[in-house]
Amino acid sequence: MVQPSIESPSSIPCQPNKALEMDWWHIRPIFDLDDQDCVEMERRIGEFVIMHSPSKRLITSMSKRLAVSNLQGWADLPDDLLHSIVALLGSSLDLLAFAATCRPWRAAFFSHPSKSTLCFSCPPVLIRQNPIQPPSNGHAKPQRFNLVDPSNTGTNYRCQIREEILQKFYFAGSSYGQLIFFRHRCCLVVDAFSGAEVSPPCLPELNHNVFESYYCSTLTAPLASPNSRLLASTKSSLFDWPVGSDSWSELKLSNVQVRQIVELNGQFIAMDDHMKIYTLQLAPQLGLQDLPIEWCGGKIPSMDSKPFLVVCRDMLLMVCYSLVSLFRGSSFCTLHRLDMSTNPAKWVEMKKLDNWALFVAADIRTPPFSCVNPERWGGRSNCLYYTHHSEPWGVRWLGNEPDLLKDPSASRDLVFGRNMWRYPQSLWVYPSMFYSDRK
């Protein structure tokens, strides 16, 4: 896709939806893959399967299929065996590299029967800014972002986002593997892994400070989906851009500032700056409907704790983080689950999160993520993984007891706080191809 001018980012119109789908060759630069690297990757992943497979039937079946079919190499493996390999990979970057190896493996990745659950079974990738380097020869060092995998912290890959975007645009959110930027009325949606860019039309005139204007920006579906929309929340409006169209629609808001939008079982739910919950209607026109909710058990959280919503499959949680003592490193991470089986709905306090781990970044406009059975990739259940400026991340227990001596984090001084930042901070993200239905 042609890269738009930084001075006029909306000069390049959005292409038809099919053009938004990332070609598999665009991921190869992330890993510096050439053809020889891909051949080596095929061999290494094949060895990985043989060494780590819990089932001897898989290895036996693989050997028989190779012998009977006279296959020429790992690239010729049938889909059922390639699907078995995908099921064994517990890393987002490993899955991304798997799909970048060759076209048959990419096709097998997209046809995997449980592909829709990958965002719950693998940890997200951390996009982290390199430590700030002092200027040399009077020139400031450019921002550099790397991709860090929680399941393999020894590997780092480069981020493909153009330097001009990071310097001249304000960060406004992330969604479906895309980073969302604004500059005045201009918007840019950038794939966090490939760097592919989409430029929506300009927004209407805004009467606020540009940085403070955008409280929440999110997509309602992957960019390539026919029903995808980009939503942007400002001080007094909620803007809606149907992807591929030439204009935005606007919903005027009165005393409501939408801070977060999530999707739960096909329904969009929004939270404002006073922890009030709304159902969000997209069609036939944009609308917000107040959802009455009662608090059941436990103390009602304060807005000072920067509460955030996170989806754990069919559960919607509100998580609040409160620092009790900076000196002792004591903190609370309280949990409430939304019970919509009653009328009115209820926030029900939870003591712990059992076999789930949560991932949250410092910028309140980035979506939190959840991952089930994190021990599968070396993580911890009932823990909150949060980004930090001096370390890749810290870890805190979830629940209503102070961390104190059972804090799993190695560094007690990693204080966690959330706010809005002008430029991208460290954030969690899944590759956009995890959400794509492309074959």
N, C-alpha and C positions, 0 to 999 in steps of 0.2 A: 504494500500500500504506500502511495506517495506520502511523504512526510509533509505536513502543513507548515507554513511559515510561523515562526514564533511570534512575529510582530502582528500577524493576522491569522490566528489559529482557526477561525471559522471560514476561511476562504476556500478550504477544501471540503466540499459537501460530503455528507455521510454516504457511503456506498451501499448498494443493496445488501440485505442481510447475509447472503451467501459469501460476499466478499469479506465479511467480518470474521469468518472462520479461519483460524490460524493454520496455515499449512505446516505439515510436520517438519519440513526442513527449517522452519524458523526456530525450532527448539534446539537444534543441533549446536548453534553457536554458544549456548549457555554452558555446554559441557565441552566445547572445543572438539567436537566429534568430526573426524574425517572417516573415509570408508574403511581404512584399516582399523581405526578405533572401534567401529561398529562390529567388524568381524571379531575383534578381541572381546567385545562386550558379549556377543552371542556365546562365545566359548565360556566366559567367566560366569554368566548367568546359568548356563547349562550345568557347570560344575557346582554352582550354588544350590541348584535344585537337587542334585544328587546327594549333596552333603547334608542339606537341611530338611529334606522332605520327610514328614512324619509317617509317610505311607510307602511301604515297599511296592505296593501295587502301582504307584505312579511311575517309579523307576522301571519296573518290569514292563509296564505298558509302553513307556517311552522307548525302551530298547527294542521291543517287538515291532513297534510302528516304524522305527528307523530301519530295521532289518527287512521287513516285509515290503515297505514302500520304496526302498532304495533311495531314501531322501539324501540330498546332497549336503545338508548341514543344518545348523540350528534354525536358520531362517525358514526352513521348509517344514518345521514342526506343525502338526495339525492344531486346529483351534482349541480342542479340548485340553491338550497338553499345555498350550500357551496360557489358557485360562488358569490352569493349575499353578503355573509360574506366577501369574499376577496375584493369585490368592496368597502366595508365600511371601510376597514383597510387602514389608511393613513400613515403607518409607515413601513419602511423596516424591522425592527427587529420584529414587530408584525407579518408581513407576514412570516418571517423566522420561528418564533415560531409556527405559524399556521401550516406550512408545516411539522414541527418536531413533532407535536402532535400525529399523528397516520397515518398509511398508506393510509386510504381512504381520509384523508384531504390532504395529500401530492399529491395524484393522482388528486384531485380536483383542487389543486393549479396549477399543470402543464397543466391541460386541460382548464384553465380559458380562455375564448375567447379573453380577452384584456391583456393577460399576457405580450405581447411584449411592452406594453405601461407603465408598472409599473415603469421603470427607468425614466420616465418623470413625473409621477403623484405622486411619493413618494420622499422625500428627501434622498440623500445618507447617509450612516452611516460614522461617523468620527472615524477613528482609531487614537487614541491619546496616546502618551507616558505619563506615569505617571510622576508627578514632581520628579526631581532627588533627591534621598535620600542620605544623607552623608554616607560614608563607616562605617561599624561596624566591630570591631576586625581586622582592617586592610584589610578587603575584600570589594571590590566595590559591590554595590547593582546591581543585574541584571536588564536589561531593562524590563519593563512591559508595555504592551499595552492593552488598554481597548477599547471597542466599545461603542460609545456615539450616541444616537439617537436625532437629532435636534427637533423632534416632542415630545420628552419626555426626557428632560435633566436629570431627576431624576433617570434614569435607566442606569446602566453600566454593561457591560458583558465583560468577559475576552477574549483576543485574543489567538488563539491556536498555533501560530507560535513558533517553537522551539527556545529556547534562543541561542543555538549555531549559528543558522543562523543569528540572529540579531547582534551577536558579531563578526562573522568572514567573513561575506559576505558584499559586497557593494550593496546598493540599486540602481536599474537602471530603475525602472518604475512600473506601474501597469496597468492592462487591464483585462476586463471581470471578475472582482472579484479576480484576481490573482496578487500577488506581484512578481516582477522579480528581481533576485539577480545575481551578478557575483562575482567570486573570481578568479583572473587571467583569464584563458581561460575557466573556469568552470562556468556553469549556473545552476540556480535552479529556478523553477517556483512553487510558494507556494500559496495555497488557503488561502485568508485572513481570512476566517471564520473557516474552518475546520482544517487547517494546512496540508492538503494533499499535497504531493510534487511530482513533475515531474522533472526528471533530463535529459535535452537534452545532446547530445554529445558535446565534447569540441570544442571551436571555433579554427580557425587557429591562428597562432602566431600573437601577436599584438606588435607593436613597440612603444606604448605610455604608459604613466602612467595609471595604471588600473582604478583608480577612474575617471580620466579625459576622458577615452576612450569612455564611453557609454553615448551618448547625448540623446538617445531616444530608448526605448524598448517597444514593444507593440505586442499584438496578433491581428490577422486579423479576428478571430472568436473565439467562446468559445472553450476550449481545447478539448471537446468531439466531436466537429464538424469534419466531414471528410475532410474539406478543410482548417482547421485551420493552420496558420503559425505564427511563432514567428520572428519578425523583430528586429534587433539591429543595431543602427546607431553609427558609430565611426567617428574619425576625417577624414578618407579618404575612408570609405567603408560603404555599407549597407548590412548586413548579413541577410540571409533568411533560416529559419529551418522549413520545412514542418513537423508538429507534427507527431511523430511516425516514422520518417525516421532516418537514421543513420549518416547524415552529413548536413553541412551548405553549401549554395551557397553564393557567394560574388559578389556584384556589386561595382566596383571601381568608386569612385567619384572624380571629379576634381573641387576644390574650392567650394564644396558644403558640408555643414554639416547639415544633417536633424535633426531638433529640435523637430518636432511634426508631427504625422500622425493621421488623423481622417478619418472616413468613413461617406460619405454623399450620401444618396440614392443609396447605392451599389457601389459607386465610392470612391476610396481611394485618399486622398489629403494630400500632405506633405508641410511643411513650413521649410525653412532653417533659418540660423542665420542672414540673411539680409531681412527677411520678404518676400522673394520670394516664390511664390506658384507653386507647381508642381502636376501633376496627376501621381499617382503611379500605374504601371502595375505589376501584380503578375505572370501572365502566358501569353505565354508559358515560358517566362523568366522575371526576375526582371528588371524593367526599370523606369526611371524618365523622364517625359516630361514637359518642361517649360510651364506654363499657363500664357499667357499675361493678365495683369490686369491693369486697370487705376483707379486712385483715383478720386472720384466724390464728391465734396463738403467737406468742413472741412479741417483742417490741417493734413498733412500726419504724422502719429505717428512716434516717435523716437524709436529706438531699446532700448534706456535706460529705456523705460516704460515696458519692458519685455512683449511684446504683446503675446497673446495666442489665439488659435482657440477653439471654442466651438460650438457644434451642438445643435440646438433647433428644433428637428424634421426635417423639410425639409429646415431649414435655417442654413447657416454657418456664424458665427460671428467672427470678430476679436475684442478682448477686450484689451484695453490699460489702465493701471493704472498709474497715475502721482500724486505724492505728491507735493502740492503747498507750504504748510507751515507746518513744523513739529510742531511749537509752537501753531498754531491755529487749527491744525488738519484738514486743508482744502485739498481736493484732487479732482481729476477728474477721472472718469471711462468712457472713450470714447468708443463708439460702432460703428462698421462698418459691414454692411451686404454684403455678396458676391452675386452680381446679375450676373448670368451666362446666362441670356436670351439675352444678347448683345454680340457683337463681336468687340473688345475684351470685356472680362468680366470686371465688375466694382465693386470697394468697395464703397458702398453708406453709408454715415453717417446716424446714427439713433439718435434721440433725447432721446428716452427712450425705454424700453423693454416691456412695458405694463404688461401683466400678467405672466411674467416669472421671476424666480430667478436663479442666477448662483452660483455655488460652485467651489472654486479654492483653491489649496493647495500651500504651500511655495516652494515645489520642482517642478521645471519646467518640470520634466519628468512624473508627475502624470497628468492624464487627467482631465480637468474641466468637470463639469456636469451642466445640466439645468433641471429645474423643473417647470411645468406649474401650475398655480393657487395655489401658496404656502400658501395662506390664509386657504386652506383646512386643513392644519396641524398646523396652527399657525404661519406660516412664513410671509414674506413680498414680494410683487411683485416689480419688477424693482430694485432689490437689489443684491449686490454681497456679498456672505458669504465666508469669507477667514479665513484660519487657522492661529493660532498665538501661540507662545510658552508659553505665560503666561496665556492666556485664551483659552477656547476651540475654539472660533472663534470670529471674528468681523464682522460688517455689514456696507456696504457703499452703497449709492445710485448709480445707473447706469445712464449714460447720460453725457451731456457736461456742466453741471453746478457744481460749487463747492458744497461740502456737507454742510459746515458751520453749521448754526443753525438747518437745517433740517436733519442732520446726525442721522439715527436711531440707531446707535451704542451707547451703554451705556458708553463705554470707549473711550475717544477722543484720547488716546495715543497709540492705537493699530495700529502701522504703519505696512503696508503690503508691503513685498518685496518677490521676487521669485529668486531662485538660484538653483544650484545643490548641494546636500548634500550627504555625504558618507553613512550615515545610515538613516533609515526611520524616517521622521518627521511625524507630524500629517498630515493625508491625508484622502480624501473622497473616498468611495468605495461602490459599490453595491454588494450584495451577488452573487456569481457565478451562483447560481441556478436561478436567475432572467433571465439569458441568455440561460439556458438549455432547450432543447426540450424533455427531458426525460419524459416519462409517468409514 
